[in-house]
Amino acid sequence: MAVLKIVPKLYQEKISEKLKEEISLVTNGEAKYYNRLYKFFQYTDIQCTADINYETRKMYMDSLEKEDISEKYKAELLSLFDRLKIENMPDVYSQGTPFSVEQEFFKQDKLFLLYVPNKKKAQSFRQVVDKNDLLWDLTRIHSSQLVRQTKILLCEILNMDKVQRHRRYFLEPLKALIRFCDKYGIDDIEEMEQADENRFYLYLNKESEIIKKQASKIVEFARRTLFLTDSETNWRACIWYMDRFQFDKSRINASSPVKSLSFINIYEKENRWYLQLYAKYLVGISDLSLSNIRNTISFISQFLKYLDGQSKKVTELAMQDIADYVSVLDESDIKYSTFNRYITHMHTFLQFLKMKNIEVLKFYPERFLKKGFSEHNERSVPEKTIAHLIKELPAFPEHLQLMYLILFCTGIRKSEVCTIKSGAFYSQGNENWMRIYQSKMRREKVIPVPSLLVGLVNDYEKKYGIKNGEYLFKNKKGGAFNGQTFSNQMIRECKVRGIACGDYIFRAHDYRHNLATSMYGNGVSIQGVRDYLGHSSENMTKQYIDFMPERIVSAEDKYFSKNQSFKLKGAEDDER
């Protein structure tokens, strides 16, 4: 270590003892560095390194520019200045306490991430070549709401457990997003519409490839973070994220959970707010499942998007507007049942607004509803395809083997296969049962199953140490297996092995048709099939029995043939 030169007494009186110690720590007592920092702080009011901020650093940079020294030496001295700030940070900032907008650092108008109050994370920013990229000058943002949101999002990114090269995939696109919002007068990121998002992507044309690739991710990240972290729910947000709410499990399909509700494609703000009011009622007060709520929002959104095209507000509707919209639906290729759902959802929505004392048109849906008959589409899987699949099944991943066998033997829904829990299969004497929760019907049922299936499930549970009450088939996080993932994996395995079924390869729901058709063909009554499948009506069950129409025709033929034979027999007797 170099011997520390005598420092003039004048300097010693100008700076605090604490600052002296901190300078000494970072310079290791080397005089040329110690004296240079000492002299700079002599003319500032800095009492300790905790007082150093971006403005202090800029003052130091400006002082270096006035000196006749090499650029390399300037960079070395500036790096030393940054070390002075970072290495003297109190350890309390590095003990896992998450960043918060309430911290003093985030109350500044200029946030310099190199000086973020966490020694480990601040050190990670030293590898950034252009330190100007680390400055977030919030004085240039005109909206106080956008400034607040910027700080929240910065805190969330800094709290991520990522190395700097990965964290930049969030920081750089976020800075571009904030610049865009400020330029185009978007005060609230949560209220960005689809048109705004599309314009943002065009705005990034001149940006780096990293920023362009991350554009959609940063918009989603910003929306989600702000919606979930705000102290109060922002009901005007264009996308609602369901993680914010606590729902009864009966309202959630665990194998295909609804993660968000979107209002992003409705541009007339007044109409969008009316739909958000209705959605707020459905989410908070009704007991509808989230999938039903999402479907309801989708139907009404189509109506409001039509009004966008007509530049109409809901409160300005006339009967002719309803008639025109019905004509548009008439021209679309939809079934009568879907057509009727559009009409009834639109009517219910308007009725809700009237209850909220919002003046809207009153109309009678009966005037527009269509009558029709459900078409029967045969969907049973051919025996040849099943035989081929069973033959190849041992080569499938083990979880798919068992999932398929359960589907084949029980005909339960894909979502129900994916949400089976350990302990659902059990035996009582010579009888074997499966307990399953029907998310669609929102009730639990018990059905008989083959003893071989119970044995296979029990072996699977033991092999993989699945505890009672845990999901039998899990995703990577231990939650319910995703229904679409099950289908995708089955389709992939079928393609590899050349297993085909007409113009498609695998559809889980078709096996419900197989089971219903098989049960009815073997003498089980319609009521019995209905109870086994868990339907609410026999009419629905009939749609699952694929030879039902042929069987009815056959029964009629036999009946009339039998009656005709009686008539002929009677005529012959008369002749005798």
Secondary structure, 3 states (H helix, E strand, C coil): CCCCCCCCHHHHHHCCHHHHHHHHHHHCCCHHHHHHHHHHHHCCCCCCHHHCCHHHHHHHHHHHHCCCCCHHHHHHHHHHHHHHHHHCCCHHHHCCCCCCCCCHHHHCCEEEHHHCCCHHHHHHHHHCCCHHHHEEEHHHCCCHHHHHHHHHHHHHHHCCCCCHHHHHHHHHHHHHHHHHHHHCCCCCHHHCCHHHHHHHHHHHHHCCHHHHHCHHHHHHHHHHHHHHHCCCCCCCCCEEEHHHCCCCHHHCCCCCCCCEEECCCCCCHHHHHHHHHHHHHHHHCCCCCHHHHHHHHHHHHHHHHHHHHHCCCHHHCCHHHHHHHHHHHHHCCCCHHHHHHHHHHHHHHHHHHHHCCCCCCCCCHHHCCCCCCCCCCCCCCCHHHHHHHHHHHHHCCHHHHHHHHHHHHHCCCHHHHHCCECCCEEEECCEEEEEEEECCCCEEEEEECCHHHHHHHHHHHHHCCCCCCCECCECCCCCECCHHHHHHHHHHHHHHCCCCECCECCCCCHHHHHHHHHHHHCCCCHHHHHHHHCCCCHHHHHCCCCCHHHHHHHHHHHHHHHHHHHHHHHHHHHHC
